[in-house]
């Protein structure tokens, strides 16, 4: 501390007061005096050198502190590890002590069990020795009793033999007596049987003569009664015939009167119904579709189907293999067109024309069920996919009024909660299904381009609108694909197998009733809409 004081005295001016900087340096020097090494004694202790030495010392002190801190952390970690190791060792020692106690207990229990088993064995041995001795004594006793029983048994057998011999002799004597008695009885019974037989024969002869007399008298009585019955029967038959003729004449006259009255009543009712129907029709704004319009609509659809069926086959993944096509016809291109037409019409009939409401999808099925529930089913008007009700004014009126409402639902926008929205969605779903069916069928034989897809959509839409238009008419207009005019096409040649295939070239459009919904008992084909089936024999 002497060297610092001297240097400061030497640098300070005694005639002036100390500045703040000088006082601060003095305090710093006083605080770090203890850390400045003695080796600096005699060196330049100016402020810059002193600060440099202080910084260096401070850094060394920090390094030492950090090293000590690291050592302290390592020691702490080792301490924690040792504590954990000690705890684990103590736990293992406790577990070993527990196991040792258990082993001592088990050994003690085993020793007790061994001692108990030894005692039981000794006791069992003593018991067995006593039992063996008692058994030997009992065996000797039984042997003596057996010899006595054997002697007694021999004596009994001797007695039984004597008794058997005595009984045999008695039996022979008894049998002899019985035989003698049996012979005497047979002789007596033979004599009695002969006497009884003679008496029975005499009585039978007397009864037979008496029966013959009774039968003869009964036959005479029966003949008389039969003659009386025949005479009475003839009289009753004559009276019945006369009465029957009278009743027939009366019934015919009454039946004629009833038929005439019924006919007149039917005519009155028919006129009344017609007048009422005309009155109802007159109140409605209705214009029927003419035969010319029907023919134009139907012919347009037929032409579009024919154009689509001309699609060229670039591949063949259909059930109609190339080999089968060559077997059926020599002109495979024409046969391919006929096959496509048949398939297209079949798809359109199944999803559109089989019923008035089929074009509305699931909602259309609901309407079909309601129509059948209200008016029944008529097998004569059914097809493979739906059975129509029997034609009647009420049934057809329900059909065309329902169809008008369904047609209006397709023209207007409705909210999601409007029931008519289901009809529109069902119609759209049905159109999509028809296009998918047609597309799947055509993809088996060719690649579908955008033009073909557009044609399929146009055919589906035209068929659906035509079906809806048919459904709004008062007469019943429907499409038929069976029992049509058939045209034969024969493949000549040595490979003919007497087989045939029928393909639908064009369905037929028919109508029941007239434009006013009357005459529903008359069915006719719409002029110019005749169907055709091609029957190919090969």
C-alpha positions in Angstrom: 0.0 0.0 0.0 3.0 2.3 0.4 3.9 2.4 -3.3 0.3 3.5 -4.2 0.3 6.3 -1.6 3.6 7.6 -2.8 2.7 7.6 -6.4 -0.6 9.5 -5.7 1.2 12.1 -3.5 3.8 12.5 -6.2 1.2 13.2 -8.9 -1.2 15.5 -6.9 -0.8 19.2 -6.6 -0.8 20.2 -2.9 -1.7 23.8 -3.7 -5.0 22.8 -5.3 -8.1 20.8 -4.2 -8.6 17.3 -5.6 -10.8 16.9 -8.7 -13.7 14.4 -8.8 -11.9 12.3 -11.4 -8.9 12.0 -9.1 -11.1 11.0 -6.2 -12.8 8.3 -8.3 -9.4 6.9 -9.4 -8.3 6.9 -5.8 -11.3 4.9 -4.7 -10.9 2.4 -7.5 -7.2 2.1 -6.6 -8.1 1.5 -2.9 -10.7 -1.2 -3.9 -8.4 -3.1 -6.1 -5.2 -2.7 -4.2 -5.6 -6.1 -2.7 -5.7 -7.8 -6.2 -2.7 -5.9 -7.8 0.3 -8.1 -7.6 3.4 -7.1 -5.8 5.3 -7.6 -9.0 4.1 -4.2 -10.2 6.1 -2.5 -7.6 8.3 0.0 -9.1 6.6 0.1 -12.5 4.7 2.9 -14.1 1.4 3.2 -12.2 -0.3 5.7 -14.5 -4.1 5.6 -14.8 -4.2 3.9 -18.2 -1.7 1.2 -17.1 -3.6 0.8 -13.9 -7.0 0.4 -15.7 -5.4 -2.2 -18.1 -4.1 -4.2 -15.2 -7.4 -4.0 -13.5 -9.3 -5.2 -16.5 -6.9 -8.1 -16.9 -7.2 -9.0 -13.3 -11.0 -8.8 -13.5 -11.1 -11.1 -16.5 -8.8 -13.6 -14.8 -11.0 -13.5 -11.7 -14.1 -14.1 -14.0 -12.4 -17.1 -15.6 -11.5 -18.5 -12.3 -15.1 -17.9 -11.0 -16.5 -19.6 -14.1 -14.1 -22.5 -13.7 -15.0 -22.8 -10.0 -18.7 -22.6 -11.0 -18.3 -25.4 -13.5 -16.4 -27.5 -11.0 -19.2 -26.8 -8.5 -21.9 -27.9 -11.0 -20.0 -31.1 -11.8 -19.6 -31.8 -8.1 -23.3 -31.2 -7.6 -24.2 -33.6 -10.4 -21.8 -36.2 -9.1 -23.4 -35.7 -5.6 -26.9 -36.2 -7.0 -25.7 -39.3 -8.9 -24.1 -40.7 -5.8 -27.2 -40.0 -3.7 -29.3 -41.8 -6.3 -26.8 -44.7 -6.4 -26.9 -44.9 -2.6 -30.7 -44.9 -2.6 -30.7 -47.7 -5.2 -28.2 -49.7 -3.2 -30.3 -49.2 0.0 -33.4 -50.3 -1.9 -31.6 -53.4 -3.2 -30.3 -54.1 0.3 -33.9 -53.9 1.6 -35.2 -56.1 -1.1 -32.4 -58.6 -0.4 -33.2 -58.6 3.3 -36.9 -59.2 2.4 -35.9 -62.1 0.2 -33.6 -63.5 2.8 -36.5 -63.4 5.4 -38.8 -65.1 2.9 -36.2 -67.8 2.2 -35.7 -68.4 6.0 -39.4 -68.7 6.4 -39.7 -71.0 3.5 -36.9 -73.2 4.8 -38.5 -73.3 8.2 -41.8 -74.3 6.6 -40.2 -77.0 4.6 -38.4 -78.4 7.6 -41.7 -78.5 9.5 -43.4 -80.2 6.5 -40.5 -82.7 6.3 -40.9 -83.6 10.0 -44.6 -83.9 9.7 -44.2 -86.2 6.6 -41.7 -88.4 8.6 -44.1 -88.8 11.5 -47.0 -89.6 9.1 -44.8 -92.2 7.4 -43.9 -93.9 10.6 -47.5 -93.9 11.8 -48.7 -95.3 8.4 -46.0 -98.0 8.6 -47.2 -99.1 12.0 -50.8 -99.1 10.8 -49.8 -101.2 7.7 -47.9 -103.7 9.8 -50.9 -104.2 12.2 -53.2 -104.6 9.1 -51.0 -107.2 7.6 -50.9 -109.2 10.8 -54.7 -109.1 11.1 -55.1 -110.1 7.4 -52.9 -113.1 7.9 -55.0 -114.3 10.9 -58.2 -113.7 9.0 -56.9 -115.6 6.0 -56.1 -118.7 8.1 -59.6 -118.5 9.6 -61.2 -118.3 6.1 -59.2 -121.3 4.8 -60.6 -123.4 7.7 -64.1 -122.2 7.0 -63.7 -122.9 3.2 -62.7 -126.6 3.9 -65.8 -127.0 6.0 -68.0 -125.4 3.4 -66.5 -127.7 0.7 -67.3 -130.8 2.7 -70.9 -129.5 3.3 -71.2 -128.7 -0.5 -70.2 -132.2 -1.5 -72.8 -133.7 0.9 -75.5 -131.3 -0.6 -74.6 -132.4 -4.1 -75.0 -136.0 -3.2 -78.4 -135.3 -1.7 -79.5 -133.3 -4.8 -78.5 -136.1 -7.1 -80.7 -138.5 -5.1 -83.6 -136.1 -5.2 -83.2 -135.5 -9.0 -83.3 -139.3 -9.7 -86.4 -139.7 -7.6 -88.1 -136.7 -9.4 -87.2 -138.2 -12.8 -88.9 -141.5 -12.0 -92.0 -139.7 -10.7 -92.2 -137.6 -13.9 -92.0 -140.7 -16.1 -94.8 -142.3 -14.2 -96.9 -139.1 -14.5 -96.3 -138.8 -18.2 -97.4 -142.4 -18.8 -100.6 -141.8 -17.0 -101.3 -138.5 -18.9 -100.7 -140.2 -22.3 -103.2 -143.0 -21.5 -105.7 -140.4 -20.3 -105.1 -138.3 -23.5 -105.8 -141.3 -25.8 -109.1 -142.0 -24.0 -110.1 -138.3 -24.3 -109.3 -138.2 -28.0 -111.5 -141.2 -28.7 -114.4 -139.7 -26.7 -114.1 -136.3 -28.3 -114.0 -137.8 -31.9 -117.3 -139.5 -31.3 -118.9 -136.3 -29.9 -117.5 -134.2 -32.8 -119.0 -136.4 -35.4 -122.4 -136.4 -33.7 -122.3 -132.6 -33.4 -121.2 -132.2 -37.1 -124.2 -134.3 -38.2 -126.6 -132.2 -36.2 -125.1 -128.9 -37.6 -125.5 -130.2 -41.1 -129.1 -131.0 -40.6 -129.8 -127.6 -39.0 -128.0 -125.8 -41.9 -130.1 -127.5 -44.5 -133.3 -126.5 -42.8 -132.1 -122.9 -42.4 -131.1 -122.8 -46.1 -134.5 -124.0 -47.3 -136.2 -121.4 -45.1 -133.9 -118.6 -46.4 -134.6 -119.5 -50.0 -138.4 -119.1 -49.4 -137.8 -115.7 -47.7 -135.6 -114.5 -50.6 -138.1 -115.5 -53.2 -140.9 -113.6 -51.4 -138.6 -110.5 -51.0 -137.7 -110.5 -54.7 -141.3 -110.5 -55.7 -142.0 -107.6 -53.3 -138.9 -105.7 -54.6 -140.1 -106.1 -58.2 -143.4 -104.7 -57.3 -141.9 -101.8 -55.5 -139.6 -101.1 -58.4 -142.4 -101.0 -60.9 -144.3 -98.6 -58.6 -141.2 -96.4 -58.3 -140.6 -96.2 -62.1 -144.2 -95.2 -62.6 -144.0 -92.5 -59.9 -140.6 -91.3 -61.3 -142.0 -90.9 -64.8 -144.9 -88.9 -63.4 -142.6 -86.6 -61.3 -140.2 -86.1 -64.3 -143.1 -85.1 -66.5 -144.3 -82.6 -63.9 -140.7 -81.3 -63.4 -140.2 -80.8 -67.1 -143.5 -78.9 -67.4 -142.6 -76.7 -64.3 -139.0 -76.2 -65.7 -140.3 -75.0 -69.0 -142.6 -72.6 -67.3 -139.8 -71.2 -65.2 -137.5 -70.9 -68.2 -140.0 -68.9 -70.1 -140.6 -66.7 -67.0 -136.9 -66.3 -66.5 -136.2 -65.4 -70.1 -138.9 -62.8 -70.0 -137.6 -61.3 -66.7 -134.0 -61.4 -68.0 -135.0 -59.6 -71.2 -136.7 -57.0 -69.1 -133.7 -56.6 -66.8 -131.2 -56.4 -69.7 -133.3 -53.8 -71.4 -133.6 -51.8 -68.2 -129.9 -52.2 -67.5 -129.0 -51.1 -71.0 -131.2 -48.1 -70.8 -129.7 -47.2 -67.4 -126.2 -47.7 -68.7 -126.9 -45.4 -71.6 -128.3 -42.8 -69.3 -125.3 -43.0 -67.0 -122.9 -43.0 -70.0 -124.6 -39.9 -71.4 -124.5 -38.3 -67.9 -120.8 -39.1 -67.5 -120.0 -37.8 -71.0 -121.9 -34.6 -70.3 -120.2 -34.1 -67.0 -116.8 -34.9 -68.4 -117.4 -32.5 -71.3 -118.5 -29.8 -68.8 -115.3 -30.4 -66.8 -113.2 -30.3 -70.0 -114.9 -27.2 -71.2 -113.8 -25.4 -68.0 -110.1 -26.3 -68.5 -107.8 -24.7 -70.9 -106.7 -27.8 -72.8 -105.4 -28.5 -76.3 -104.7 -32.1 -77.2 -101.7 -33.2 -79.2 -102.7 -34.2 -82.7 -101.5 -37.4 -84.4 -99.3 -35.3 -86.7 -97.6 -33.8 -83.8 -97.2 -37.2 -82.1 -95.7 -38.6 -85.3 -93.3 -35.7 -85.6 -92.1 -35.9 -82.0 -91.7 -39.7 -82.2 -90.0 -39.7 -85.6 -87.5 -37.1 -84.4 -86.5 -39.3 -81.5 -86.2 -42.3 -83.8 -83.9 -40.5 -86.2 -81.6 -39.4 -83.4 -81.4 -42.9 -82.0 -80.7 -44.2 -85.5 -77.9 -41.6 -85.8 -76.3 -42.5 -82.5 -76.5 -46.2 -83.4 -74.3 -45.6 -86.4 -71.3 -45.1 -84.1 -68.3 -47.0 -85.4 -67.1 -49.9 -83.3 -63.4 -49.3 -82.6 -63.2 -52.0 -79.9 -65.4 -54.7 -78.6 -65.8 -55.4 -74.8 -69.5 -56.1 -75.1 -71.2 -59.6 -74.7 -71.5 -59.6 -78.5 -68.0 -61.0 -79.4 -66.6 -60.7 -82.9 -66.9 -64.4 -83.3 -70.6 -64.3 -82.4 -71.2 -61.3 -84.7 -69.7 -63.2 -87.6 -71.8 -66.3 -86.8 -75.1 -64.3 -86.7 -74.6 -62.1 -89.9 -72.3 -61.7 -92.8 -72.7 -57.9 -92.6 -71.3 -57.2 -89.2 -71.6 -53.4 -89.5 -75.3 -53.5 -90.1 -75.6 -56.0 -87.2 -73.6 -53.7 -84.9 -76.0 -50.8 -85.7 -79.0 -53.1 -85.0 -77.5 -54.1 -81.7 -76.9 -50.5 -80.6 -80.5 -49.5 -81.6 -81.9 -52.4 -79.6 -79.8 -51.5 -76.5 -80.5 -47.7 -76.7 -84.3 -48.3 -77.0 -84.2 -50.8 -74.1 -82.4 -48.2 -71.8 -84.9 -45.5 -72.8 -87.8 -47.7 -72.2 -86.6 -48.9 -68.8 -85.8 -45.3 -67.5 -88.4 -43.2 -69.4 -91.2 -44.9 -71.3 -92.2 -47.8 -69.0 -94.4 -45.5 -66.9 -95.6 -41.9 -67.1 -93.6 -41.0 -63.9 -90.4 -42.9 -64.4 -88.5 -39.8 -65.6 -88.7 -38.3 -62.1 -86.5 -40.9 -60.5 -87.3 -41.8 -56.9 -90.1 -39.3 -56.7 -91.5 -40.9 -59.9 -91.5 -44.3 -58.1 -93.5 -42.8 -55.3 -96.1 -41.4 -57.8 -96.3 -44.8 -59.5 -97.1 -46.5 -56.2 -99.7 -43.9 -55.4 -101.3 -44.4 -58.8 -101.4 -48.2 -58.3 -102.7 -47.8 -54.7 -105.6 -45.6 -55.8 -106.6 -47.5 -59.0 -105.1 -51.0 -58.8 -103.0 -52.9 -61.3 -104.1 -54.3 -64.7 -101.7 -57.1 -65.8 -102.9 -56.6 -69.4 -101.4 -53.1 -69.5 -98.2 -54.0 -67.7 -94.6 -54.5 -68.8 -91.4 -55.9 -67.3 -90.8 -52.7 -65.3 -94.3 -51.4 -64.2 -97.9 -52.5 -64.2 -100.3 -49.7 -65.2 -103.8 -49.3 -63.7 -106.8 -50.3 -65.8 -107.8 -47.4 -68.1 -110.7 -45.3 -66.6 -111.7 -41.7 -66.6 -110.7 -41.2 -62.9 -107.3 -43.1 -63.3 -106.4 -41.1 -66.4 -107.5 -37.8 -64.8 -105.3 -38.5 -61.8 -102.4 -39.2 -64.1 -102.6 -36.2 -66.3 -103.4 -33.7 -63.5 -100.4 -35.1 -61.5 -98.2 -34.9 -64.6 -99.2 -31.3 -65.2 -98.2 -30.3 -61.7 -94.9 -32.2 -62.2 -94.3 -30.4 -65.5 -94.8 -27.0 -63.9 -92.3 -28.0 -61.2 -89.6 -28.3 -63.8 -90.3 -24.8 -65.3 -90.2 -22.7 -62.1 -87.5 -22.2 -59.5 -88.5 -23.4 -56.0 -86.9 -23.2 -52.6 -85.0 -26.1 -51.1 -88.0 -26.8 -48.7 -90.6 -26.9 -51.5 -91.8 -30.5 -52.2 -91.6 -29.7 -56.0 -87.8 -29.4 -55.6 -87.6 -33.2 -55.1 -89.3 -33.7 -58.5 -86.8 -31.4 -60.2 -83.9 -33.2 -58.5 -85.4 -36.6 -59.4 -85.7 -35.5 -63.0 -82.1 -34.3 -63.1 -80.9 -37.5 -61.5 -82.8 -39.6 -64.0 -81.3 -37.7 -66.9 -77.8 -38.3 -65.4 -78.6 -42.0 -65.0 -79.7 -42.4 -68.6 -76.6 -40.7 -69.9 -74.4 -42.9 -67.7 -76.2 -46.0 -69.0 -75.9 -45.0 -72.6 -72.2 -43.9 -72.1 -71.3 -47.2 -70.3 -72.9 -49.2 -73.1 -71.2 -47.2 -75.9 -67.8 -47.2 -74.2 -67.7 -51.0 -74.6 -67.5 -50.6 -78.4 -66.0 -47.2 -79.1 -64.4 -44.1 -77.7 -66.9 -41.4 -76.8 -66.1 -37.8 -77.8 -67.8 -34.6 -76.8 -70.2 -34.7 -79.8 -71.4 -38.2 -78.8 -71.9 -37.1 -75.2 -74.0 -34.1 -76.4 -76.0 -36.4 -78.6 -76.7 -38.7 -75.7 -77.9 -35.8 -73.5 -80.1 -34.6 -76.3 -81.7 -38.0 -76.8 -82.3 -38.4 -73.0 -83.8 -34.9 -72.7 -86.0 -35.3 -75.8 -87.3 -38.7 -74.6 -88.1 -37.3 -71.2 -89.9 -34.3 -72.5 -91.9 -36.5 -74.9 -92.9 -38.8 -72.1 -94.0 -35.8 -70.0 -96.0 -34.5 -72.9 -97.7 -37.9 -73.4 -98.5 -37.9 -69.6 -100.4 -34.6 -69.8 -102.9 -35.9 -72.4 -106.4 -37.1 -71.4 -106.0 -40.2 -73.5 -103.4 -42.8 -72.5 -100.4 -42.6 -74.9 -97.7 -45.2 -74.2 -94.7 -47.0 -75.9 -94.7 -50.7 -76.6 -91.5 -52.8 -77.3 -93.0 -56.3 -77.4 -95.5 -58.2 -79.7 -94.7 -55.9 -82.6 -94.4 -56.6 -86.3 -91.5 -59.0 -86.9 -89.3 -59.0 -90.0 -87.1 -62.0 -90.6 -83.6 -61.8 -91.8 -82.0 -65.2 -92.7 -78.3 -66.0 -92.9 -77.7 -68.5 -95.7 -74.8 -70.9 -95.8 -73.5 -74.2 -94.6 -72.8 -72.9 -91.0 -76.4 -72.2 -90.2 -77.3 -73.5 -86.7 -81.1 -73.0 -86.7 -80.8 -70.3 -84.0 -82.2 -66.8 -84.0 -81.9 -63.5 -82.2 -84.6 -60.7 -82.0 -83.5 -57.1 -81.9 -85.8 -54.0 -81.5 -85.4 -51.6 -84.4 -88.2 -49.2 -83.4 -90.8 -49.2 -80.6 -94.5 -48.6 -81.3 -96.6 -45.7 -80.1 -100.1 -46.6 -79.0 -103.1 -44.7 -77.7 -106.1 -45.7 -75.5 -109.2 -43.5 -75.7 -109.8 -40.3 -77.6 -108.6 -36.7 -77.2 -111.3 -36.0 -74.6 -110.5 -39.0 -72.4 -113.5 -41.0 -73.6 -113.7 -44.4 -75.3 -111.1 -45.8 -73.0 -112.0 -49.3 -74.1 -110.5 -48.7 -77.6 -106.7 -49.1 -78.3 -105.0 -48.2 -81.5 -101.6 -47.5 -82.9 -100.7 -43.9 -83.7 -100.5 -43.5 -87.5 -96.8 -43.4 -88.7 -95.5 -44.7 -85.3 -95.5 -48.4 -86.0 -92.8 -50.6 -84.3 -90.6 -53.2 -85.8 -88.6 -56.2 -84.4 -85.8 -57.7 -86.5 -85.6 -61.5 -86.2 -82.2 -62.8 -87.4 -82.0 -66.5 -88.1 -78.5 -68.0 -88.3 
